Amino acid sequence: MVRPAADLFSLAGKVALVTGSSRGLGWSIAHGMARAGAHVAINARSQSEVAARVRELEDEGLSASAQAFDVADAEAATRAVAAMEAAHRRIDILVNNAGIAQRKPLAETSDADWQRVIEINLTACFRLSRLASRAMLAQGSGRIIMTTSVLAIVGRPGTSAYAAAKAGLVALTRTLAAELGARGVLCNAILPGYFATELNAALIGDPRFDAMVKGRTPLHRWGDPEELAGPVIFLASPAASYVNGHVLVVDGGMSVSVGTEI
């Protein structure tokens, strides 16, 4: 039987945890998934920010709950996943989106700087994937989606720790896809380019950097955060039931271009 087109992209009845989802790309992803029918657990370190976003979704008639914890805190992450399992009896989707950016020359990047970025941007994703996959394997289905970065495949000075962590997520995605796919748990990644989020406000306001982004991107603009929700919904939906181990680039063409005239 052929599914209706609307059902192919429906997340109705699914339970999702989106880390780093109180603002920026994470919020756009969480909002989009909730509108697609999922119950979405909003995550950030700030309880007040998380609660505000949950209320915002509930005011739209959407289903959401709060999971305020630091993804780098192993005990807190373990408690959060256990609480979701207890409340919903399942976890269908994990979006490992939380991360930090650090821009320092190599000579000024300390071991502590490196370790902090790797812990939050890579190790926490590994840990949460391990925790959530246990529930997914028990139920015979699930989706793990990593948010990596265009800097995983193209270089930029001053981003050694960040780029290494994001490239590590690409490798982790493929490894988990190979290991878990036969048991119904699919793992994919999205690779965003430059998006106009509040975290990038300083870069957007820098005329030279703004010109670089627009000049390197064939679409001649920054991405709108809402433009990332669709790709994630696709990877989480029945429409992507045979997509496993894929890294979906969402960068307006930046990574395939050497620059264009504006």
Secondary structure as UniProt FT lines:
FT   HELIX           5..8
FT   TURN            12..13
FT   STRAND          15..18
FT   TURN            19..20
FT   HELIX           24..35
FT   TURN            36..37
FT   STRAND          39..44
FT   HELIX           47..59
FT   TURN            60..61
FT   STRAND          64..68
FT   TURN            71..72
FT   HELIX           74..88
FT   STRAND          93..96
FT   HELIX           106..108
FT   HELIX           111..118
FT   HELIX           119..123
FT   HELIX           124..139
FT   STRAND          142..147
FT   HELIX           150..152
FT   TURN            157..158
FT   HELIX           160..180
FT   HELIX           181..183
FT   STRAND          185..192
FT   HELIX           198..200
FT   HELIX           201..204
FT   HELIX           207..216
FT   TURN            218..219
FT   HELIX           225..228
FT   HELIX           229..236
FT   HELIX           238..240
FT   TURN            241..242
FT   STRAND          247..250
FT   TURN            252..253
FT   HELIX           254..256
//
